[in-house]
């Protein structure tokens, strides 16, 4: 350690007065500014962006939960009032596929499959949420299935979601 200090002192003594002042300015001003602008500020910006992303995700989660409760209460009210009676037996996977084609959603459906219990599973990788919601609202009273499970994940663009839907035969 003393050898290193001796070498540093020897190097500084070999400099002119002006060079020593410049080295002092470098050590006392430029290096701390470099640390602040090169390390501290980018870390603060990253923290701020992470906090903003968490707040946005929480807001989206609350909105989806509110929509889920609203959907459940409206569906229950319609059923109790006798307005949402099924038109007949379940229309099956081909009937659902035909309604998807009619609504212009068949291209977006990445999976449409029968489940072992007679239900149907659907997967949309990227679909407009408003278009999917309109289709669901218009079809549920006619298809003979109950929507028992769903998952929506926000996509990269506004109003685009990835959706998983689970339908079972209405009782």
N, C-alpha and C positions, 0 to 999 in steps of 0.2 A: 504494500500500500504506500509506503514512504517512497519507494522507487517511482511509482506513478505520480505522486505529488511533486517529487523533485523534477521529473520530466516536464510536468505541466508548468511549474514555476519557471523552469529554464526556458521553455518555449515562450512564455509571456514576457520574460525579461529580454528576450531577443527581439521583441517587437518594439516599434517606435511608439511614442505617446499617442498619436492619432490611431494607430492600429489597436492599442489597448482600449481606448475609448470605444471603438467600434465593436470589439469583442465583448466589452461590458454591456453595451446597448443590446447586442445580440443575446447575451445571457439573461439580461434583466427584462427586456421588452419583447423581442421577437419570439423567443422560445415559449414564454407563457401565452402570448397571443396565438401562436400556432397550436398550442394545446387546447386553448379555449375554442378556437374556430375549427380545429381539426378533429377534436374528440368530444368535448362537452356539448357543444351546440348540436351536432348530429345525433348524439344520444338523447338529448332533450326533445328534438324533433321526432325521433322514432318513438319515444315514450308518449308524446302527444298523439301521434297517429294511432298507436295501439289503444290508447284510452278512447279515442273517437270511434275506432272500429268496435270496441266492446260495447260502447253506448249504443251504437247503431244496431248491433246484433241483439242487444237486450230489447230495444224498441221493436224490432221485427218480431222477436219472440213473443212479446206482449201483444202485438197486433194479431199475430196468428192465433194466440190463445183466446183473445176477444172474439175473433171471427169464428172460432170453433164453438165457443159458448153460444154465440148468436145463432149459428147454424143449427146447433142441437136444440135450442129452445124454439126456434121457428119451426123446425121439422116436427118436434113433439106437439106443438100447438096445432099444426096442420093435421097431423094424424088424429089427434083427439077430436078435432072439429069434423072429421070425416072427409076432408078435402083432398087428402093424399092417398086415397085408396088405390091399390095396384089395379091396373087394367086387366090383369089376368095372371097366368103362370109366368115364370121367369122367361125372358126372351132369349136367353142363352148367349153364348159368346158371338155367334154370327149376327144376332140382332144388335148387340152392342157395337160390333164392328161396323155394321151398316149405319148406325147412328153416328159413329165417329167419322165415317166417310161423308155422310150428309153434312156434318158440322165442319168438315175440312180439317179434322184433327187426326186422321188415320196415319198420315206421314210422320207426325210427331210422336206417335205411340211406339216406343221401342220394344215393349213387351205387352202382350195380351194373351193370357193363358188361363186355362181352367185349373182350379185348385182341387185337391183330393176330396174336400168336403162338399163339393158342388159349387163353391164360390168361384169368383173370378179375380185375378190380380192383373193390374195394369201398371205400366211404368212409362213415364214421359221424361226423357232426358232434358229437353229444352222446349217448353211450350209457353205461350202467353197465358198468364194467370187469369186474366179477364175472360178470355175465350174458353178456357177450361171450366171456369166457374159458371159461365152461362150455360155450357153444355150440361154440366152436372145438375144445375137447377132445373133445366128443362126436361131432363131425362129421368130423374129419380122416381117420379110418380108413375112412370110407364114401364119400367124395365123389370119389375118384380124382384129387385134386389135391394138390400139395405147397405149403405156405406158404413162399414164397421171400423175401418182404419184408414188413415191417410197420413202422408208425410209430404211437406212442401219444403224445398230448399231453394233459397233465392239464387238466381242465376247471375251471370256477369252483367247482363243488361237489365234495364228497368222493365218491370212487368213480365219478366221471363223467369220461370221456375222449373225445377226438376220435381216431379211428383210421383209418388207411389200410392196407389189406391187399392183397397181391399173390399170386395163386395161379397155378401153372402145372401142366400135365398131368404126373402122376407118371410117371416113367420105369420 
